[in-house]
Structures are given as structure tokens and as C-alpha cells.
């Protein structure tokens, strides 16, 4: 993947690309949530779309700090609220779990493709932020990018779990389906 992703030399350019990535993620997750058949997958994509909006807001704040329009103390470093882990979403949707399981037999090829696209976006994002953080000179920028990388990792793991559940719910319950 290192050959596929070029990390810009300036923080401003890193943040510009970051904003573009988050906008692409928002569009992808919003459209995917409209198309995916499984309600658990739908909820996950809707939640990820919300997180992308929060990332865009925070990236804009960081850019304003670089421009001197706000102090770094005014930049929201971490996402506020519940993390979009599979377990958090799964717990909230216990009442819908039987419906989700029934839907698995009807899962369309598009569902798998949508989740795979989301996985690729999150994997790209976590790599980009991680590599950009390594190159950042400013400790505040470095910390901000490391936090974004960790959040993308959390999204990636949640999507892997959703995918595993959707593809083989019996195996998922046998290996990790705990409430």
C-alpha cells in the first residue's frame, strides 16, 4: 500500500486530501446505506456517514488552527460520543437481530460489495493518517492524525465484524456473538 499512497510534504495538503477522503467516505456510506439489504449493515453505514461528517468538521478546525484563525485548544481532537464498534451497534439493535438474521439469506451481492468498498476506504484512511502522522513535524498535528488513524482502525474493525456476521452468522455467533 505504501506505493499506492503518497503523503504530501505540507500539513495543509495532508488536511486537504484528508477532507476529500472523508467527503468520499460520506458519499459512499450514504449511498451504500440506501442500497444495502441487511438492516445491521445499513445502520453501520449510516453511523459511519455521521462519523465522516464529524471528521470533516474536525479537519476544518485543524486547518483553521494552521491558518491562525483558531487555537489548537479549540480543535476537537477526538470524536465525541459513542465509538461505532460492531458491539455498540449490535447491542443497540438487539431487537432487530432476528430480522437481520432472516435478511442474511436474502443478502444481495451488492451488500458484500458495499461493505468491501467501505473496508477499502477505511483501510486507505487509516494508512494515510498513520503515515502522515509519522511525517508531521508539529506534535499537535501528529497527535490529531494519530487519533484519526485510530478512529479509522475502529471503523475498519467494526466493518470486518459486520461483514463476518452478514456472511456467516452461525459462525459469528459461535466465535464471538456475545451480548
C-alpha positions in Angstrom: 0.0 0.0 0.0 3.0 2.3 0.6 3.4 2.6 -3.2 -0.2 3.5 -3.7 -0.4 6.4 -1.2 1.8 9.4 -1.5 1.9 11.6 1.6 2.2 15.3 0.8 5.0 17.4 2.3 2.8 20.1 3.8 0.3 19.7 6.6 -2.2 21.9 4.6 -2.0 19.5 1.7 -2.5 16.5 4.1 -5.6 18.1 5.5 -6.9 19.0 2.0 -6.6 15.3 1.0 -8.0 14.2 4.3 -11.1 16.3 3.7 -11.5 14.9 0.2 -11.2 11.3 1.6 -13.8 12.0 4.3 -16.2 13.5 1.7 -15.8 10.5 -0.5 -16.4 8.2 2.6 -19.6 10.2 3.4 -20.9 9.9 -0.1 -20.0 6.2 -0.3 -21.6 5.3 3.1 -24.7 7.4 2.4 -25.3 5.7 -0.9 -24.4 2.3 0.5 -26.9 2.7 3.3 -29.6 3.3 0.8 -28.7 0.1 -1.1 -27.6 -2.5 1.4 -30.3 -5.0 2.3 -29.3 -6.1 5.7 -30.5 -3.7 8.5 -27.4 -4.2 10.6 -25.2 -3.3 7.6 -27.4 -0.3 6.9 -27.1 1.0 10.4 -23.4 0.6 10.4 -23.1 2.6 7.1 -25.4 5.3 8.4 -23.2 5.6 11.6 -20.0 5.8 9.5 -21.5 8.5 7.4 -22.2 10.5 10.6 -18.6 9.9 11.7 -17.3 11.2 8.3 -19.2 14.4 8.9 -17.6 14.7 12.3 -14.2 14.1 10.8 -14.7 16.8 8.1 -15.7 19.3 10.8 -12.6 18.4 12.9 -10.3 18.6 9.9 -11.7 22.0 9.0 -11.0 23.1 12.6 -7.4 21.8 12.4 -6.9 23.7 9.1 -8.2 26.9 10.8 -5.7 26.3 13.6 -2.9 26.1 11.0 -4.2 29.4 9.5 -4.2 31.0 12.9 -8.0 31.5 12.8 -8.4 29.4 16.0 -6.1 28.0 18.6 -5.3 24.3 18.8 -7.1 24.3 22.1 -10.3 25.0 20.2 -9.8 22.0 17.8 -11.9 18.9 18.6 -9.2 16.3 18.7 -11.3 13.2 19.4 -14.7 12.2 18.2 -17.3 12.9 20.8 -19.9 10.3 21.6 -20.0 6.5 21.2 -17.5 4.8 19.0 -19.0 2.9 16.1 -17.9 -0.5 17.1 -19.8 -3.5 15.9 -20.7 -4.4 19.6 -22.2 -0.9 20.2 -24.3 -1.1 17.1 -25.1 -4.7 17.7 -26.3 -4.0 21.3 -28.5 -1.2 20.1 -30.1 -3.4 17.5 -30.8 -6.5 19.6 -34.5 -6.0 18.9 -33.8 -6.2 15.2 -31.3 -9.1 15.3 -33.8 -11.7 14.2 -34.8 -9.6 11.3 -31.1 -9.1 10.4 -30.6 -12.9 10.5 -33.6 -13.5 8.3 -32.3 -11.0 5.9 -28.9 -12.8 5.6 -30.5 -15.4 3.3 -31.6 -12.6 1.1 -28.3 -10.7 1.2 -27.5 -9.4 -2.2 -24.1 -9.4 -3.9 -24.3 -5.6 -3.7 -24.3 -5.9 0.1 -20.9 -7.6 0.1 -19.6 -5.2 -2.5 -20.8 -2.2 -0.5 -19.1 -3.5 2.7 -15.9 -4.4 0.8 -15.8 -0.8 -0.6 -16.2 0.6 2.9 -13.5 -1.7 4.2 -11.1 -0.4 1.4 -11.9 3.2 2.2 -11.3 2.7 6.0 -8.1 0.8 5.3 -6.8 3.5 3.0 -7.8 6.2 5.5 -6.0 4.5 8.5 -2.9 4.0 6.4 -2.9 7.6 5.1 -3.4 9.2 8.5 -0.8 6.9 10.1 1.8 7.6 7.5 1.0 11.4 7.6 1.4 11.4 11.4 4.8 9.8 11.1 5.9 12.7 8.8 4.3 15.5 10.8 6.7 18.0 12.5 4.1 19.7 14.7 3.3 17.5 17.7 -0.4 18.7 17.7 -0.8 17.8 14.1 0.9 14.5 14.7 -1.5 13.7 17.6 -4.5 14.8 15.6 -3.6 12.5 12.7 -2.8 9.6 15.0 -6.3 10.0 16.5 -7.9 10.0 13.1 -5.9 6.8 12.2 -7.1 5.1 15.3 -10.7 6.0 14.5 -10.3 4.7 11.0 -8.9 1.5 12.5 -12.0 1.3 14.7 -14.3 1.7 11.7 -12.3 -0.9 9.8 -12.6 -3.5 12.6 -16.3 -2.8 13.0 -16.9 -3.3 9.3 -14.9 -6.6 9.3 -17.1 -7.7 12.1 -20.3 -6.7 10.2 -19.0 -8.5 7.2 -18.3 -11.7 9.1 -21.7 -11.5 10.7 -23.5 -11.0 7.4 -21.6 -13.7 5.5 -21.8 -16.4 8.2 -24.0 -15.5 11.2 -23.8 -19.0 12.7 -20.0 -18.9 12.8 -20.1 -15.4 14.1 -22.3 -16.3 17.0 -20.2 -19.4 17.7 -16.9 -17.5 17.8 -17.8 -14.1 19.2 -21.5 -13.4 19.4 -21.8 -12.3 22.9 -24.2 -9.7 24.2 
